[in-house]
């Protein structure tokens, strides 16, 4: 993991369908990179994310 962010009670942002309808609210972001790889991955999650 390179970086992470958790917003708490207020979403960091939203994802919307092309119609404008709300698809999801984003509360957490994680930026990851595998060892020996140049690819970088971005993961997002809703308010129900759990770190285990």
C-alpha contacts under 8 A as a table, 3 or more apart, distances in Angstrom:
res1	aa1	res2	aa2	distance
1	X	4	X	7.60
1	X	30	X	7.19
1	X	31	X	6.13
1	X	32	X	4.33
1	X	33	X	6.35
2	X	30	X	7.68
2	X	31	X	5.52
2	X	32	X	5.26
2	X	33	X	6.81
3	X	30	X	5.90
3	X	31	X	5.23
3	X	32	X	7.15
4	X	28	X	7.50
4	X	29	X	5.57
4	X	30	X	4.31
4	X	31	X	6.23
5	X	28	X	5.62
5	X	29	X	5.25
5	X	30	X	6.55
6	X	27	X	5.90
6	X	28	X	4.45
6	X	29	X	6.65
7	X	10	X	5.94
7	X	11	X	6.00
7	X	12	X	5.95
7	X	27	X	5.28
7	X	28	X	6.28
8	X	11	X	7.46
8	X	27	X	6.91
9	X	27	X	7.96
10	X	27	X	7.10
11	X	14	X	7.41
11	X	25	X	5.98
11	X	26	X	5.39
11	X	27	X	4.62
11	X	47	X	8.00
12	X	25	X	7.64
12	X	26	X	5.57
12	X	27	X	5.42
12	X	28	X	7.30
13	X	25	X	6.00
13	X	26	X	5.22
13	X	27	X	7.32
14	X	22	X	7.20
14	X	23	X	7.52
14	X	24	X	5.80
14	X	25	X	4.42
14	X	26	X	5.64
15	X	22	X	6.34
15	X	23	X	5.39
15	X	24	X	5.20
15	X	25	X	6.31
15	X	26	X	7.47
16	X	19	X	7.66
16	X	20	X	5.53
16	X	21	X	5.59
16	X	22	X	4.60
16	X	23	X	4.87
16	X	24	X	6.97
17	X	20	X	5.31
17	X	21	X	5.46
17	X	22	X	6.48
17	X	23	X	5.99
18	X	21	X	7.46
22	X	25	X	7.76
24	X	46	X	7.01
25	X	46	X	5.88
25	X	47	X	7.73
26	X	29	X	7.67
26	X	44	X	6.34
26	X	45	X	5.64
26	X	46	X	4.99
26	X	47	X	7.25
27	X	44	X	7.48
27	X	45	X	6.03
27	X	46	X	5.18
27	X	47	X	5.48
28	X	44	X	5.49
28	X	45	X	5.16
28	X	46	X	6.65
28	X	47	X	7.63
28	X	49	X	7.76
29	X	42	X	7.07
29	X	43	X	5.69
29	X	44	X	4.51
29	X	45	X	6.64
30	X	42	X	5.81
30	X	43	X	5.16
30	X	44	X	6.43
31	X	40	X	6.98
31	X	41	X	5.70
31	X	42	X	4.71
31	X	43	X	6.50
32	X	40	X	5.86
32	X	41	X	5.16
32	X	42	X	6.52
33	X	37	X	6.76
33	X	38	X	7.38
33	X	39	X	6.31
33	X	40	X	4.89
33	X	41	X	6.23
34	X	37	X	5.43
34	X	38	X	7.93
34	X	39	X	7.53
34	X	40	X	7.80
45	X	48	X	7.54
45	X	49	X	5.93
46	X	49	X	6.01
